[in-house]
Amino acid sequence: MELLKNKINKLAEMSEAFNWKNCSKKHESLDLTLGEPLPTWDTWVNDIENILKQTVKPNSEPFVYFKAANNSKVTGNSEDKFEFAKDNYIKTLNALISLIDEGDIFNELLVSGPPKKTNKPKGSTEKTNVTNSLVPSNNKVLIVHGHDNALKIELALFLTQIGIQPIFLHREVDAEQSLIEKLEANSDVSYAFILLTPDEVSYTIDQSSVIDAERKKVIRAKPNVIFEFGYLVAKLGRKNVCVLHKGDVDIPADLSGFIYKKVDHNIDDIGLFLINEIKAAGFKPEL
């Protein structure tokens, strides 16, 4: 395994030589004054792919980053798209090292790494839920939100003040990715806050013939918020996902057993609750 780690670390070091000007290829339809791309860029990418194929399964976290990078073509593209690709190739290498060093808890490796980490006491035969025993690998927290920008900004500022880095998908470079692809490429977070806010009004089909004033209506969050909620519960475990709801928004009936907290006025009013939840997830907020 040490030889494999040395190869991965060497590839990570090589990344420092690559930038948009020496790697993004010319494109006839764009007025770009770029030199010829370094041939070592393509070789570097191929080397990463070869190590992946030999080391991890196709649905593993390193492969998710690699696919996100490959989807961002660097031929004549803007600098931010090149940086997105390079950053995700580096994330690929970092994820590989993490699997080798920290234990393959999701059985993603094709080669033998260190024993899987568990929190079993000595002599215990009870199975441990590995998802809930994870220690945060970084201080990133994803905020999934709808149309309530004020609540989103309040939460982001609060997290920043206690040393936690808030992440929003809409701020990440798109690279023509679908929602699920953006989630996969940016789900290297350890915790998520879901903001259920009054975004849409809906009613059941039997109410379609009823005049609008008499319809039984439900105030709901945006559908993509509910989708991301489910994805992150599966990815992080339900104890690492907290739902903050505001107003008379409908709480999905089938999603009980999760951490819910109503925001009556502002985020500061529930600051102590948020800090306790962050601590319970293994974070060390700066107080």
C-alpha positions as CSV (number, residue, x, y, z in Angstrom):
1,M,0.0,0.0,0.0
2,E,2.9,2.4,0.6
3,L,3.9,2.1,-3.0
4,L,0.4,3.0,-4.1
5,K,0.3,6.0,-1.7
6,N,3.6,7.2,-3.1
7,K,2.2,7.1,-6.6
8,I,-0.9,9.1,-5.5
9,N,1.1,11.7,-3.6
10,K,3.4,12.1,-6.6
11,L,0.4,12.8,-8.9
12,A,-0.9,15.3,-6.3
13,E,2.5,17.1,-6.4
14,M,2.5,17.2,-10.2
15,S,-0.8,19.2,-10.2
16,E,1.1,22.3,-9.1
17,A,2.6,22.6,-12.6
18,F,-0.8,22.8,-14.4
19,N,-2.8,26.0,-15.0
20,W,-5.3,27.2,-17.5
21,K,-2.8,28.9,-19.8
22,N,-0.6,25.9,-20.2
23,C,-3.3,23.2,-20.3
24,S,-6.4,24.6,-22.0
25,K,-6.3,23.8,-25.7
26,K,-6.9,26.4,-28.4
27,H,-10.4,26.6,-29.9
28,E,-11.0,28.1,-33.4
29,S,-14.3,29.7,-32.4
30,L,-12.8,31.6,-29.5
31,D,-10.3,34.4,-29.4
32,L,-7.9,32.8,-27.0
33,T,-4.1,33.5,-27.0
34,L,-3.1,30.3,-25.4
35,G,0.0,28.3,-26.0
36,E,0.1,24.6,-26.8
37,P,-1.1,22.5,-23.9
38,L,1.4,20.6,-21.8
39,P,1.3,17.0,-23.0
40,T,1.8,16.0,-19.4
41,W,-1.7,17.1,-18.5
42,D,-3.4,14.3,-20.5
43,T,-0.8,11.9,-19.2
44,W,-1.5,13.0,-15.7
45,V,-5.3,12.5,-16.1
46,N,-4.8,9.1,-17.7
47,D,-2.5,8.1,-14.8
48,I,-5.2,9.1,-12.3
49,E,-7.8,7.1,-14.2
50,N,-5.6,4.0,-14.3
51,I,-5.0,4.1,-10.6
52,L,-8.7,4.5,-10.0
53,K,-9.6,1.4,-12.1
54,Q,-7.0,-0.6,-10.3
55,T,-7.9,0.6,-6.8
56,V,-11.5,1.5,-6.3
57,K,-15.0,0.5,-7.5
58,P,-16.8,2.6,-10.2
59,N,-19.4,3.9,-7.7
60,S,-16.8,5.0,-5.1
61,E,-16.3,8.6,-3.9
62,P,-13.0,9.1,-5.8
63,F,-14.7,8.1,-9.0
64,V,-17.4,10.6,-8.4
65,Y,-14.9,13.4,-8.3
66,F,-13.1,12.1,-11.3
67,K,-16.3,11.9,-13.4
68,A,-17.1,15.5,-12.4
69,A,-13.7,16.6,-13.5
70,N,-13.9,14.8,-16.8
71,N,-17.3,16.4,-17.5
72,S,-15.6,19.8,-17.5
73,K,-13.9,20.0,-20.9
74,V,-10.8,22.2,-20.9
75,T,-10.7,22.8,-24.6
76,G,-11.1,26.6,-25.0
77,N,-13.2,26.8,-21.8
78,S,-13.0,29.6,-19.3
79,E,-10.4,29.6,-16.5
80,D,-13.0,28.8,-13.8
81,K,-14.0,25.6,-15.6
82,F,-10.4,24.5,-15.8
83,E,-9.9,25.2,-12.1
84,F,-13.1,23.2,-11.4
85,A,-11.7,20.2,-13.3
86,K,-8.2,20.4,-11.7
87,D,-9.7,20.8,-8.3
88,N,-11.9,17.7,-8.7
89,Y,-8.9,15.7,-10.0
90,I,-7.1,16.7,-6.8
91,K,-10.1,15.8,-4.7
92,T,-10.0,12.4,-6.4
93,L,-6.4,11.8,-5.2
94,N,-7.2,13.1,-1.7
95,A,-10.3,10.8,-1.5
96,L,-8.0,7.8,-2.5
97,I,-5.5,8.7,0.3
98,S,-8.4,9.0,2.8
99,L,-9.7,5.5,1.9
100,I,-6.3,4.0,2.4
101,D,-5.3,5.9,5.6
102,E,-8.7,6.1,7.4
103,G,-10.3,2.8,6.6
104,D,-12.6,1.6,3.8
105,I,-15.8,1.8,5.8
106,F,-18.0,1.7,2.6
107,N,-16.1,-1.2,1.0
108,E,-15.0,0.9,-2.0
109,L,-11.5,-0.4,-2.4
110,L,-10.5,-3.2,-4.7
111,V,-7.2,-3.6,-2.8
112,S,-6.6,-4.3,0.9
113,G,-6.4,-1.3,3.1
114,P,-6.3,-0.9,6.9
115,P,-9.1,-2.5,8.9
116,K,-12.4,-0.8,8.9
117,K,-12.9,1.6,11.8
118,T,-15.7,0.8,14.3
119,N,-16.5,2.0,17.8
120,K,-17.2,-1.5,19.2
121,P,-16.3,-2.0,22.8
122,K,-14.0,-5.0,23.5
123,G,-15.9,-8.2,23.5
124,S,-19.0,-6.7,21.8
125,T,-20.5,-8.6,18.9
126,E,-23.2,-6.1,18.1
127,K,-22.9,-4.5,14.7
128,T,-22.0,-0.9,14.5
129,N,-23.7,1.6,12.3
130,V,-20.6,3.0,10.6
131,T,-22.4,6.0,9.0
132,N,-23.2,7.4,12.4
133,S,-19.7,6.8,13.8
134,L,-17.9,8.9,11.2
135,V,-15.8,11.8,12.4
136,P,-16.0,14.9,10.2
137,S,-13.2,14.9,7.7
138,N,-13.5,18.7,7.3
139,N,-15.5,21.7,8.6
140,K,-17.8,21.9,5.6
141,V,-21.5,22.0,6.1
142,L,-24.0,22.0,3.2
143,I,-27.0,24.3,3.3
144,V,-29.9,23.2,1.2
145,H,-32.4,26.0,0.7
146,G,-35.3,27.4,-1.2
147,H,-36.4,31.0,-1.8
148,D,-35.8,32.4,1.7
149,N,-32.5,34.1,1.0
150,A,-32.6,36.0,4.4
151,L,-32.7,32.7,6.4
152,K,-30.0,31.2,4.2
153,I,-27.7,34.2,4.7
154,E,-28.4,34.3,8.5
155,L,-27.5,30.6,8.9
156,A,-24.3,31.0,6.7
157,L,-23.1,34.0,8.8
158,F,-23.8,32.1,12.0
159,L,-21.8,29.1,10.9
160,T,-18.9,31.2,9.7
161,Q,-18.8,33.0,13.0
162,I,-18.2,29.7,14.8
163,G,-15.6,28.5,12.4
164,I,-17.8,26.3,10.2
165,Q,-17.6,26.6,6.4
166,P,-21.1,26.9,4.7
167,I,-21.4,25.4,1.3
168,F,-24.1,26.3,-1.3
169,L,-24.5,24.2,-4.5
170,H,-25.5,27.3,-6.5
171,R,-22.1,28.9,-5.8
172,E,-20.2,25.9,-7.1
173,V,-19.1,25.9,-10.7
174,D,-21.9,24.3,-12.8
175,A,-19.8,22.7,-15.6
176,E,-23.2,21.8,-17.3
177,Q,-23.9,19.3,-14.6
178,S,-27.3,18.1,-13.5
179,L,-28.5,18.5,-10.0
180,I,-27.6,14.9,-9.0
181,E,-24.1,15.4,-10.6
182,K,-23.6,18.6,-8.6
183,L,-24.6,16.9,-5.4
184,E,-22.2,14.0,-6.1
185,A,-19.3,16.3,-6.9
186,N,-19.9,18.5,-3.9
187,S,-21.0,16.1,-1.2
188,D,-17.6,15.9,0.5
189,V,-19.4,17.6,3.5
190,S,-19.9,16.0,6.9
191,Y,-23.2,17.6,7.8
192,A,-26.1,19.3,6.2
193,F,-28.8,21.8,7.2
194,I,-32.1,21.6,5.2
195,L,-34.2,24.8,5.1
196,L,-37.9,24.0,4.6
197,T,-39.5,27.4,3.9
198,P,-42.8,28.5,2.4
199,D,-41.8,28.4,-1.3
200,E,-44.8,26.9,-3.1
201,V,-48.6,26.4,-2.7
202,S,-50.1,23.1,-3.9
203,Y,-53.3,21.1,-3.7
204,T,-54.3,17.5,-4.4
205,I,-56.0,16.6,-7.7
206,D,-59.5,16.3,-6.1
207,Q,-59.3,20.1,-5.4
208,S,-58.7,21.0,-9.1
209,S,-62.4,21.5,-9.7
210,V,-63.0,23.6,-6.5
211,I,-62.9,27.3,-6.8
212,D,-59.6,28.8,-5.7
213,A,-60.9,30.5,-2.7
214,E,-62.3,27.2,-1.3
215,R,-59.4,24.9,-2.2
216,K,-57.5,23.1,0.5
217,K,-54.0,24.3,-0.1
218,V,-50.7,23.2,1.4
219,I,-47.6,25.5,1.7
220,R,-44.5,23.5,0.7
221,A,-40.8,23.7,0.2
222,K,-39.3,23.5,-3.3
223,P,-39.3,19.9,-4.7
224,N,-35.5,20.0,-5.2
225,V,-35.0,20.7,-1.5
226,I,-37.0,17.6,-0.6
227,F,-34.9,15.6,-3.1
228,E,-31.6,16.9,-1.7
229,F,-32.9,16.1,1.8
230,G,-33.4,12.5,0.9
231,Y,-30.1,12.2,-0.9
232,L,-28.1,13.7,2.0
233,V,-29.8,11.5,4.6
234,A,-28.7,8.4,2.5
235,K,-25.2,9.9,2.1
236,L,-24.5,11.2,5.6
237,G,-26.9,9.4,7.8
238,R,-30.0,11.0,9.4
239,K,-28.1,12.1,12.5
240,N,-25.9,14.3,10.4
241,V,-28.8,16.1,8.7
242,C,-30.8,18.8,10.5
243,V,-34.0,20.3,9.2
244,L,-34.9,23.9,10.0
245,H,-38.4,24.9,9.1
246,K,-40.1,28.3,9.1
247,G,-43.7,29.5,9.0
248,D,-46.6,27.1,8.1
249,V,-44.5,25.1,5.7
250,D,-45.7,21.5,5.4
251,I,-43.4,18.8,7.0
252,P,-43.4,15.6,4.8
253,A,-45.5,13.0,6.7
254,D,-43.2,10.1,5.8
255,L,-40.0,11.9,7.1
256,S,-40.4,11.5,10.8
257,G,-37.5,10.5,13.1
258,F,-35.2,13.3,11.9
259,I,-33.9,16.3,13.7
260,Y,-36.3,19.2,13.2
261,K,-36.2,22.7,14.6
262,K,-38.6,25.6,13.9
263,V,-37.3,29.0,13.3
264,D,-39.8,31.5,14.7
265,H,-37.9,34.7,14.2
266,N,-34.2,34.4,13.3
267,I,-31.2,32.1,13.5
268,D,-29.7,33.7,16.5
269,D,-32.7,32.6,18.6
270,I,-31.8,29.0,18.0
271,G,-28.0,29.5,18.2
272,L,-27.5,27.3,21.2
273,F,-29.5,24.5,19.6
274,L,-27.3,24.7,16.4
275,I,-24.1,24.7,18.3
276,N,-25.2,21.6,20.3
277,E,-26.1,19.8,17.1
278,I,-22.8,20.7,15.5
279,K,-21.0,19.4,18.5
280,A,-23.0,16.2,18.6
281,A,-21.9,15.6,15.0
282,G,-18.2,15.7,16.0
283,F,-17.4,19.3,15.0
284,K,-15.5,21.7,17.3
285,P,-17.1,25.1,16.9
286,E,-15.1,28.2,17.8
287,L,-17.0,29.8,20.7
